[in-house]
Amino acid sequence: MSKLTHLDEHGKAKMVDVSAKDTTTRTAMAEAIVRMKPDTLALVLEGTAPKGDVLAAARIAGIMAAKKTSEIIPLCHPLPISGVTVACEPDEEGSLIRVLASVKVTGQTGVEMEAMTAASVAALTIYDMLKAAERGIVIETVRLLAKEGGKSGTYRAEPEKTGARGRIVRRATTAAASRLVRHRSTPAEVPIESPQRKSASDHAARRDALRRFMSARGLTAHAWAKDAGIAVGVLFSFLHGRTHALTKAEEAKLADALGVAPEDMYRS
């Protein structure tokens, strides 16, 4: 096990001195799942929640939280954050809202805690905005999805495993997967080239390229999928590595919604 950098030789907590580290571009993405009853989610989608626009409030709260992380997590460094994006993706099939928080900085330490704090506070804000309608809303699966930059390099979270915990956290992905199977059952939507023939690195490269494409255009998975007429779970499953690739038909619908060619979505 690596030595904990936040402890000195006497076992006392300390703030790590990062002055000798290189200044590099660092990014991190975290998620949180907010699970609720279908009737409660309907209030969000219809814009009739008692306190107002739930998703807008959550996004603002998440951005503010990222900037305040060093004030509430004792040993975190104050960082000159250059970008924060918080997306709240409703999933009607799973009866949940998935919060995705991305943070970027050019500095000497990473922004994993900023991303996780943003996702957590956005999730808490969703609870606060909806608690009058349902007290039993559950916040779960707060985790780091990815980070880049720094000495440790790139990290990608592994897909959630099945088991006792998996039965809790994978209900939404199970629904998404079933939609994916139904969506691909039509012969016209079977890709000419099986996506499994490509290597894992090819799939990862296309996934990263699509993320950059979405970021550059300010796209969210929910809005884009809705405009394209595909299930948001299909796009979400690909973006987070739960499926290897989109079908040719799905790519065509997504591209048509933006007026671009399918190959344009994967150009860096």
C-alpha positions as CSV (number, residue, x, y, z in Angstrom):
1,M,0.0,0.0,0.0
2,S,1.3,3.5,-0.9
3,K,2.1,5.8,2.0
4,L,-0.7,8.2,2.7
5,T,0.6,11.7,1.7
6,H,-1.8,13.5,4.1
7,L,0.0,12.0,7.1
8,D,3.4,13.1,8.4
9,E,6.0,10.8,10.0
10,H,4.1,11.0,13.3
11,G,0.7,10.1,11.8
12,K,-0.7,13.6,12.0
13,A,-2.8,15.1,9.3
14,K,-1.1,17.7,7.0
15,M,-1.7,19.6,3.8
16,V,0.6,18.2,1.1
17,D,3.3,20.5,-0.3
18,V,2.7,20.5,-4.1
19,S,5.2,23.3,-4.9
20,A,7.6,20.9,-6.5
21,K,5.0,19.4,-8.8
22,D,4.7,20.3,-12.5
23,T,1.9,22.6,-13.5
24,T,-0.2,20.6,-15.9
25,T,-3.8,20.5,-17.2
26,R,-5.9,18.2,-15.0
27,T,-9.5,17.1,-15.4
28,A,-11.8,14.9,-13.4
29,M,-15.4,13.7,-13.8
30,A,-17.6,12.3,-11.1
31,E,-21.2,11.1,-10.9
32,A,-24.0,10.8,-8.3
33,I,-27.3,8.9,-8.7
34,V,-30.5,10.3,-7.2
35,R,-33.2,7.7,-7.2
36,M,-36.9,8.6,-6.6
37,K,-40.4,7.5,-7.3
38,P,-41.7,8.0,-10.9
39,D,-44.3,10.5,-9.8
40,T,-41.5,12.6,-8.2
41,L,-39.4,12.5,-11.3
42,A,-42.4,13.6,-13.3
43,L,-42.5,16.8,-11.3
44,V,-39.0,17.5,-12.5
45,L,-39.7,16.7,-16.1
46,E,-42.9,18.7,-16.2
47,G,-41.4,21.7,-14.3
48,T,-44.0,21.5,-11.6
49,A,-41.8,20.8,-8.6
50,P,-42.8,22.9,-5.5
51,K,-39.6,24.9,-5.3
52,G,-39.1,25.5,-9.0
53,D,-36.6,24.4,-11.6
54,V,-34.9,21.5,-9.9
55,L,-32.2,20.8,-12.5
56,A,-31.1,24.4,-12.9
57,A,-30.8,24.8,-9.1
58,A,-28.7,21.6,-8.9
59,R,-26.4,22.7,-11.7
60,I,-25.7,26.1,-10.1
61,A,-25.2,24.5,-6.7
62,G,-22.7,21.9,-8.1
63,I,-20.7,24.7,-9.8
64,M,-20.6,26.7,-6.6
65,A,-19.6,23.7,-4.6
66,A,-16.7,22.9,-6.8
67,K,-15.3,26.4,-6.2
68,K,-15.7,26.0,-2.5
69,T,-14.2,22.5,-2.1
70,S,-11.1,23.7,-0.2
71,E,-13.3,25.4,2.4
72,I,-15.2,22.3,3.3
73,I,-12.7,19.4,2.7
74,P,-10.0,20.2,5.3
75,L,-6.8,19.2,3.5
76,C,-7.7,20.2,-0.1
77,H,-5.7,23.0,-1.8
78,P,-7.5,26.1,-3.1
79,L,-7.3,25.8,-6.9
80,P,-7.8,28.3,-9.7
81,I,-10.4,26.2,-11.4
82,S,-10.7,27.0,-15.1
83,G,-13.9,25.2,-15.9
84,V,-16.8,23.4,-14.2
85,T,-19.7,21.6,-16.0
86,V,-22.6,20.0,-14.1
87,A,-25.1,18.0,-16.1
88,C,-28.3,16.4,-14.6
89,E,-29.6,13.6,-16.8
90,P,-33.1,12.3,-15.9
91,D,-33.7,8.6,-16.7
92,E,-37.4,7.9,-16.8
93,E,-37.0,4.1,-17.1
94,G,-34.7,3.9,-14.1
95,S,-36.7,6.6,-12.2
96,L,-33.6,8.5,-11.3
97,I,-31.4,11.6,-12.1
98,R,-27.8,11.0,-12.9
99,V,-25.5,13.9,-12.0
100,L,-22.3,14.3,-13.9
101,A,-19.7,16.9,-12.8
102,S,-16.6,17.7,-14.8
103,V,-13.9,20.0,-13.5
104,K,-10.7,21.3,-15.2
105,V,-7.7,23.2,-13.8
106,T,-4.2,24.0,-14.9
107,G,-2.2,23.5,-11.7
108,Q,-0.1,21.3,-9.5
109,T,-2.7,19.0,-8.0
110,G,-5.8,17.3,-9.3
111,V,-9.5,18.2,-9.1
112,E,-11.0,14.8,-8.2
113,M,-12.4,16.2,-4.9
114,E,-13.8,19.2,-6.7
115,A,-15.7,17.0,-9.1
116,M,-17.0,14.7,-6.4
117,T,-18.0,17.6,-4.2
118,A,-19.9,19.2,-7.2
119,A,-21.7,15.9,-7.9
120,S,-22.6,15.4,-4.2
121,V,-23.9,18.9,-3.6
122,A,-25.9,18.9,-6.9
123,A,-27.5,15.6,-5.7
124,L,-28.2,17.1,-2.3
125,T,-29.8,20.1,-3.9
126,I,-32.1,17.8,-6.0
127,Y,-33.1,16.2,-2.7
128,D,-33.8,19.6,-1.1
129,M,-35.8,20.8,-4.1
130,L,-38.0,17.6,-4.0
131,K,-38.2,16.6,-0.4
132,A,-41.6,18.2,0.0
133,A,-42.9,15.7,-2.6
134,E,-40.9,12.7,-1.4
135,R,-38.7,12.2,1.8
136,G,-37.5,8.8,0.7
137,I,-35.3,9.9,-2.2
138,V,-32.0,8.0,-2.2
139,I,-28.6,9.4,-3.2
140,E,-26.2,6.6,-4.2
141,T,-23.1,5.7,-6.2
142,V,-21.2,9.0,-5.7
143,R,-17.9,8.1,-7.4
144,L,-15.0,9.3,-9.5
145,L,-15.6,8.2,-13.1
146,A,-12.4,9.5,-14.7
147,K,-9.4,11.8,-14.2
148,E,-6.5,12.9,-16.5
149,G,-3.2,14.7,-15.9
150,G,-0.6,14.8,-13.2
151,K,2.0,12.2,-12.3
152,S,-0.5,9.4,-11.9
153,G,-1.9,9.9,-15.4
154,T,-5.3,8.7,-16.6
155,Y,-7.9,6.8,-14.5
156,R,-11.2,5.3,-15.7
157,A,-13.6,3.7,-13.3
158,E,-14.4,0.1,-13.9
159,P,-18.1,-0.8,-14.6
160,E,-20.1,-1.6,-11.4
161,K,-19.9,-5.3,-10.5
162,T,-23.0,-7.4,-9.8
163,G,-23.8,-8.6,-6.4
164,A,-25.6,-7.3,-3.3
165,R,-24.4,-3.8,-4.0
166,G,-24.9,-4.2,-7.8
167,R,-28.6,-4.9,-7.3
168,I,-28.8,-1.4,-5.9
169,V,-26.7,0.6,-8.3
170,R,-27.4,-1.3,-11.6
171,R,-31.2,-1.0,-11.7
172,A,-30.9,2.0,-14.1
173,T,-28.2,0.3,-16.3
174,T,-30.4,-2.8,-16.4
175,A,-33.2,-0.8,-17.8
176,A,-30.9,1.0,-20.2
177,A,-29.5,-2.3,-21.3
178,S,-33.0,-3.7,-22.0
179,R,-33.8,-0.6,-24.1
180,L,-30.6,-1.2,-26.0
181,V,-31.5,-4.8,-26.8
182,R,-34.9,-3.7,-28.0
183,H,-33.5,-0.9,-30.0
184,R,-31.0,-3.2,-31.7
185,S,-33.5,-6.0,-32.4
186,T,-34.6,-4.3,-35.7
187,P,-32.6,-5.7,-38.5
188,A,-32.1,-2.3,-40.1
189,E,-30.3,-1.1,-37.0
190,V,-27.7,-3.9,-37.0
191,P,-24.3,-2.4,-37.8
192,I,-22.6,-3.6,-41.0
193,E,-19.4,-4.1,-39.0
194,S,-19.8,-5.7,-35.6
195,P,-18.4,-3.3,-33.0
196,Q,-16.9,-6.2,-31.1
197,R,-14.3,-6.6,-33.9
198,K,-12.6,-3.4,-32.8
199,S,-10.1,-3.4,-30.0
200,A,-10.8,-1.9,-26.6
201,S,-8.5,1.0,-27.4
202,D,-10.5,1.8,-30.5
203,H,-13.7,1.9,-28.5
204,A,-12.1,4.1,-25.8
205,A,-10.7,6.5,-28.4
206,R,-14.1,6.9,-30.1
207,R,-15.8,7.3,-26.7
208,D,-13.3,10.0,-25.7
209,A,-13.7,11.7,-29.1
210,L,-17.5,11.8,-28.6
211,R,-17.1,13.3,-25.2
212,R,-14.9,16.1,-26.6
213,F,-17.4,16.7,-29.3
214,M,-20.2,17.0,-26.8
215,S,-18.1,19.3,-24.6
216,A,-17.2,21.6,-27.4
217,R,-20.9,22.0,-28.4
218,G,-22.2,22.2,-24.9
219,L,-24.3,19.0,-25.4
220,T,-25.9,16.9,-22.7
221,A,-26.8,13.3,-23.2
222,H,-30.4,13.7,-22.3
223,A,-31.1,16.7,-24.6
224,W,-29.2,15.2,-27.5
225,A,-30.7,11.8,-27.3
226,K,-34.2,13.3,-27.0
227,D,-33.6,15.4,-30.1
228,A,-32.3,12.4,-32.0
229,G,-35.2,10.2,-31.0
230,I,-33.1,7.5,-29.2
231,A,-33.2,6.4,-25.5
232,V,-30.8,8.4,-23.3
233,G,-29.7,5.2,-21.7
234,V,-28.2,4.1,-25.1
235,L,-26.0,7.1,-25.3
236,F,-25.2,7.1,-21.6
237,S,-24.2,3.4,-21.7
238,F,-21.7,4.1,-24.5
239,L,-20.3,7.2,-22.9
240,H,-19.6,5.3,-19.7
241,G,-18.2,2.1,-21.2
242,R,-21.2,-0.1,-20.5
243,T,-21.5,-0.8,-24.2
244,H,-18.7,-1.0,-26.8
245,A,-20.3,1.1,-29.5
246,L,-23.3,2.8,-30.9
247,T,-25.1,1.2,-33.9
248,K,-24.8,2.8,-37.3
249,A,-28.5,3.8,-37.0
250,E,-28.0,5.4,-33.6
251,E,-25.0,7.3,-34.9
252,A,-27.0,8.5,-37.9
253,K,-29.9,9.7,-35.7
254,L,-27.5,11.6,-33.4
255,A,-25.6,13.2,-36.3
256,D,-28.9,14.1,-38.1
257,A,-30.1,15.9,-35.0
258,L,-27.1,18.3,-35.3
259,G,-26.8,18.4,-39.0
260,V,-23.4,16.8,-39.2
261,A,-22.0,13.6,-40.6
262,P,-21.6,10.6,-38.2
263,E,-17.8,10.6,-38.6
264,D,-17.7,14.3,-37.5
265,M,-18.7,13.2,-34.0
266,Y,-15.5,11.3,-33.6
267,R,-13.0,13.8,-34.9
268,S,-10.8,15.4,-32.2
